[in-house]
Amino acid sequence: MRLPGRFEWKVLGAMLAVAVLAVALSAYALNFMVRRFADFSLEHDARMEGSSARAADVFRSYFADRKDVFRRRADEIAADAPARMADLARTEGLLRAQLLVGTEVVDSWEAPAETLNRSREAPPILVALPAAQGEPPRALELEFGIPAQMYQDFLALRAAIEQDQQIHRAYGLLLPRFLRQYLILVLAILAVAPLGGWLVARRVTRRVARLHRAARAVGSGDLSVRVAPKGKDELDELGRAFDRMVGELGQTRSRLEYLQKVSAWQEVARRLAHEIKNPLMPIQLAVQEIASKYSGNDPAYRRLLDTATEILREEITGLRRLVEDFSAFAKLPKVEPTPLDLVPLVEEIVRLQPEWQSFVKVETKEPVFAPCDKLLFRRVIANLVENALQAARAAGREPQVVIRVQRRPERERAAILVDDNGPGVPEAERQRVFDPYVTFRPGGTGLGLAIVRKIVIDHGGDVSAGEAPAPLHGARFVVELPC
């Protein structure tokens, strides 16, 4: 495993600095909030403790006062010496009353059940009644009550005070423990952050290193290198842009090399045309003069002379055609493109060639615009179609040619596809077929496709051969122009 590079160290340091800063800020924020909470809690506890104590004292005073009131009321009832316990029904706060003679209950009274349910019984009060001499002692047993809700409120308050005291004690014990655990967690995060940062940095810098190696390879002249990213983030988009750029550089270099080669061959063609054209006329005149000057009667010699003259004429005609091809190749005019709809242009080119009507079909779906030199582009279509027709006939087949015009928005290109039913182009020869003087057809000069590619490259596009699948099982030539 290699050591981290400088970029990785920078990423790692940045991530560690961010982690330390985040932990420090969170620790400060936590400490600040805990202190504020502690101060607020202590202040609140102090207020609540004082309020709860006062409320509890109020309840205790109320119960003590009720107890004294019940005692005085019992004494007043005993002083009146009631004859029947039912006469005490109007006594406020009284829940039960019993008259005891000795230990026997001789009379009793009890408040309605509804009153009993709303009240809390106080301890019974026993009050002695005056008795005549010789009579057994008599006493009243009275039970008073207080509102049950008030007593429940007192119990709830006492439980809350006890719970608050327990929480206060637990808070004092748990807070230091919580802070220690938080500190341990912070230290663990700081320990893990460099490792996580290193892993992330390695993942990021691995792709950056791949781009760096690819860029160095391109700088050394290797335009076949590709990054081929598979993700969707910014680095992957950069990698795809790099691949597109390298591909365009490769195409540009190929075009420049081709143009340089064509330029050299154009100069050769110009000189050959000049050197061949000059002696053709004297040779033709000399042959005609020899044929016309013979006036002898030797039939064999006459036949020999006529045959030689015919052969020389055919060869001179062929040389003239070759000179014309050389001249056309050497003197290709400068491209002057204007925006045109390629569909009607191709249809017009085919329509103006009556000999093509039975063999050539144009298939289009929508308008396709591209900058185009109308005059030169006629030569492109004418050369491609003528090559297709001748290739099919040379293979002994009835020619079929289909021309399709379409847009390729993903590449910002307009494409013209020319398919035929000929023998096709061998895969090994699909690049060489556009070189000047390379031909696979008997009698061909090898200049037609060279002229096609030269014109298309001058338009800012390119032409390729053998794109699969070819629907007519022959050759396919694709002309691409910038939209």
Secondary structure as UniProt FT lines:
FT   HELIX           6..80
FT   HELIX           85..88
FT   TURN            89..90
FT   TURN            92..93
FT   STRAND          94..101
FT   TURN            102..103
FT   STRAND          104..110
FT   HELIX           113..117
FT   STRAND          119..121
FT   STRAND          125..129
FT   TURN            133..134
FT   STRAND          138..147
FT   HELIX           148..219
FT   TURN            220..221
FT   TURN            223..224
FT   HELIX           234..293
FT   HELIX           299..330
FT   STRAND          338..341
FT   HELIX           342..351
FT   HELIX           354..356
FT   TURN            357..359
FT   STRAND          360..364
FT   STRAND          369..372
FT   HELIX           374..394
FT   TURN            395..396
FT   STRAND          401..408
FT   HELIX           409..411
FT   STRAND          413..420
FT   HELIX           427..429
FT   TURN            430..431
FT   HELIX           432..434
FT   TURN            436..437
FT   TURN            442..443
FT   HELIX           448..458
FT   TURN            459..460
FT   STRAND          462..465
FT   TURN            471..472
FT   STRAND          476..482
//
